Amino acid sequence: MRRPPRLSPSGLEETPLPRPRRWPLIAGVAATVLLVLAWFDGGEEPLHPIAETVALPGQGQ
């Protein structure tokens, strides 16, 4: 539905309809994508045992 024209000093003037703001939608999509990436890539990694011989000071070989 269009708005009725507005009166101005030069006569009838068409006023554009206000556009909905897109930045909240874009920010929400970006935040969702970042959360999904963090969840997918930020999981815990299993611990790996370290099996190496270590020379202690004061003991002869």
C-alpha positions, 0 to 999 in steps of 0.5 A: 500500500502506497502512502498518499502524496505529501504537499510541499511548496512545489506541489505534490511530492512523492515520498519513498517508503522507509526501508527496513533496516538490514543490519540487525539481520546481517549481524544475527546471521554473522553471529550465528555463523561464528558460533557454529564455527566456534562449536565445530572447531573448538571442541576438546582434543583427546590427551595423548600420553607422553612415553619418553625416557627422562634422565634424572640428575644424580643417577648414573647410567 
